[in-house]
C-alpha cells in the first residue's frame, strides 16, 4: 500500500516545486549579445530595403560580403541537419518513424525541409512500427483469450 501512495506523493512534490520555483533566474537574455549576433543580418536587411528587387541568390552571385555568413535554409543555421544527406539530428529517419510514429514523421519532414528520401524512409518506419505494435497486440490478446478459456 505504501508503494501505491508513494508515486502520487512524489509526482505532487515535483508539481508543487515546479510552481514554487522562480524561473526568472534560469532565463536571462543578454540583449547586447543578441544585437551583436544579428548585426550582419540587420545590415543585409537595410541593403535589401534600399535596393528593391534584390534577391539573396543575386547577392551571392555578386560575391557581396553581406551574405557571406547567411544560410539559405533556417535548419542549416541551427545546425540541425546538413545538406549532404545526413539524417536529422544524427538519428536514421527509419527509426524516427518506427519509434515515434507520426510525430517522428513530422520531425523528419520539418527538419529535413521536405527531403523526399528521408521522409519516405521515415514513413516506412512509421508503417513498420504501427504494424509491429498491432501484431504484438493481437498475439497478446490471443494469449489472454486462450489462457481464459483453459
C-alpha positions as CSV (number, residue, x, y, z in Angstrom):
1,X,0.0,0.0,0.0
2,X,2.9,2.3,0.8
3,X,4.3,1.9,-2.7
4,X,1.0,2.8,-4.3
5,X,0.7,6.0,-2.3
6,X,4.4,6.9,-2.8
7,X,4.2,7.6,-6.5
8,X,1.4,10.2,-6.4
9,X,3.1,11.9,-3.5
10,X,6.4,12.1,-5.4
11,X,4.6,13.4,-8.5
12,X,2.7,16.0,-6.4
13,X,6.0,17.1,-4.8
14,X,7.5,17.7,-8.3
15,X,4.5,19.6,-9.5
16,X,4.4,21.9,-6.4
17,X,8.1,22.5,-6.6
18,X,7.7,23.4,-10.3
19,X,5.1,26.0,-9.5
20,X,7.0,27.3,-6.5
21,X,10.4,27.8,-8.2
22,X,11.4,31.2,-9.7
23,X,12.1,30.7,-13.4
24,X,13.3,34.3,-13.9
25,X,16.7,33.3,-12.6
26,X,17.0,30.5,-15.1
27,X,16.2,32.5,-18.2
28,X,18.3,35.6,-18.7
29,X,18.7,37.3,-22.0
30,X,21.8,39.4,-22.8
31,X,20.4,41.9,-25.2
32,X,23.8,43.2,-26.3
33,X,24.8,39.7,-27.3
34,X,21.7,39.3,-29.4
35,X,22.2,42.6,-31.1
36,X,25.8,41.7,-32.0
37,X,24.8,38.4,-33.4
38,X,22.1,40.0,-35.6
39,X,24.2,43.0,-36.7
40,X,25.1,41.4,-40.1
41,X,21.5,40.4,-40.7
42,X,20.4,44.0,-39.9
43,X,22.9,45.4,-42.4
44,X,21.6,42.9,-45.0
45,X,18.0,43.9,-44.3
46,X,18.9,47.6,-44.7
47,X,20.6,46.9,-48.1
48,X,17.6,44.9,-49.4
49,X,15.1,47.6,-48.3
50,X,17.0,50.3,-50.1
51,X,17.6,48.2,-53.2
52,X,14.2,46.9,-54.2
53,X,14.1,43.6,-56.1
54,X,17.5,42.3,-54.9
55,X,17.4,38.6,-54.0
56,X,19.7,36.5,-51.9
57,X,20.9,34.5,-54.9
58,X,21.9,37.7,-56.8
59,X,23.9,38.9,-53.8
60,X,25.7,35.6,-53.5
61,X,26.4,35.6,-57.3
62,X,27.9,39.1,-57.0
63,X,30.0,38.0,-54.0
64,X,28.6,40.6,-51.7
65,X,30.2,40.5,-48.2
66,X,26.8,40.9,-46.5
67,X,25.7,37.4,-47.5
68,X,29.0,35.6,-46.7
69,X,27.6,34.1,-43.4
70,X,24.0,33.7,-44.4
71,X,22.5,30.2,-44.9
72,X,19.6,29.7,-47.3
73,X,17.9,27.1,-45.0
74,X,16.9,28.0,-41.5
75,X,17.7,24.5,-40.4
76,X,21.2,24.9,-41.7
77,X,21.7,27.9,-39.4
78,X,20.6,25.9,-36.4
79,X,23.0,23.0,-37.3
80,X,20.2,20.5,-37.1
81,X,20.5,18.9,-40.5
82,X,23.2,19.3,-43.1
83,X,22.5,19.4,-46.8
84,X,24.7,16.4,-47.6
85,X,22.1,13.7,-46.9
86,X,22.7,13.1,-43.2
87,X,19.7,12.0,-41.2
88,X,18.0,14.5,-38.9
89,X,19.9,15.0,-35.6
90,X,22.1,12.0,-36.4
91,X,19.2,9.5,-35.9
92,X,18.2,7.5,-39.0
93,X,14.9,8.6,-40.5
94,X,13.5,5.0,-40.3
95,X,14.0,5.0,-36.6
96,X,12.3,8.3,-36.2
97,X,9.2,6.9,-37.9
98,X,9.4,3.5,-36.2
99,X,9.9,4.7,-32.7
100,X,7.9,7.9,-32.7
101,X,5.2,7.2,-35.3
102,X,3.5,10.2,-36.8
103,X,5.4,12.6,-34.6
104,X,8.7,11.2,-35.9
105,X,7.5,11.5,-39.4
106,X,6.6,15.2,-38.8
107,X,10.0,15.8,-37.2
108,X,11.8,14.4,-40.2
109,X,9.6,16.4,-42.6
110,X,10.2,19.7,-41.0
111,X,13.9,19.2,-40.0
112,X,15.0,18.0,-43.4
113,X,13.0,20.7,-45.2
114,X,10.8,18.1,-47.0
115,X,13.7,15.9,-48.3
116,X,11.7,13.3,-50.1
117,X,14.1,10.4,-49.5
118,X,14.3,11.0,-45.8
119,X,10.5,11.4,-45.4
120,X,10.0,8.2,-47.3
121,X,12.3,6.3,-45.0
122,X,10.5,7.8,-42.0
123,X,7.1,6.8,-43.5
124,X,8.3,3.2,-43.9
125,X,9.5,3.2,-40.3
126,X,6.1,4.5,-39.2
127,X,4.3,1.8,-41.1
128,X,6.6,-0.9,-39.7
129,X,6.2,0.5,-36.2
130,X,2.4,0.5,-36.3
131,X,2.3,-2.9,-37.9
132,X,4.6,-4.5,-35.3
133,X,2.6,-3.0,-32.4
134,X,-0.6,-4.3,-34.0
135,X,0.9,-7.8,-34.4
136,X,2.1,-7.8,-30.8
137,X,-1.3,-6.6,-29.5
138,X,-3.1,-9.4,-31.5
139,X,-0.7,-12.0,-30.1
140,X,-1.2,-10.6,-26.5
141,X,-5.0,-10.7,-26.8
142,X,-4.9,-14.2,-28.3
143,X,-2.7,-15.4,-25.4
144,X,-5.1,-13.8,-22.9
145,X,-8.2,-15.4,-24.5
146,X,-6.5,-18.8,-24.7
147,X,-5.5,-18.6,-21.0
148,X,-9.0,-17.6,-20.0
149,X,-10.5,-20.5,-22.0
150,X,-8.2,-23.1,-20.3
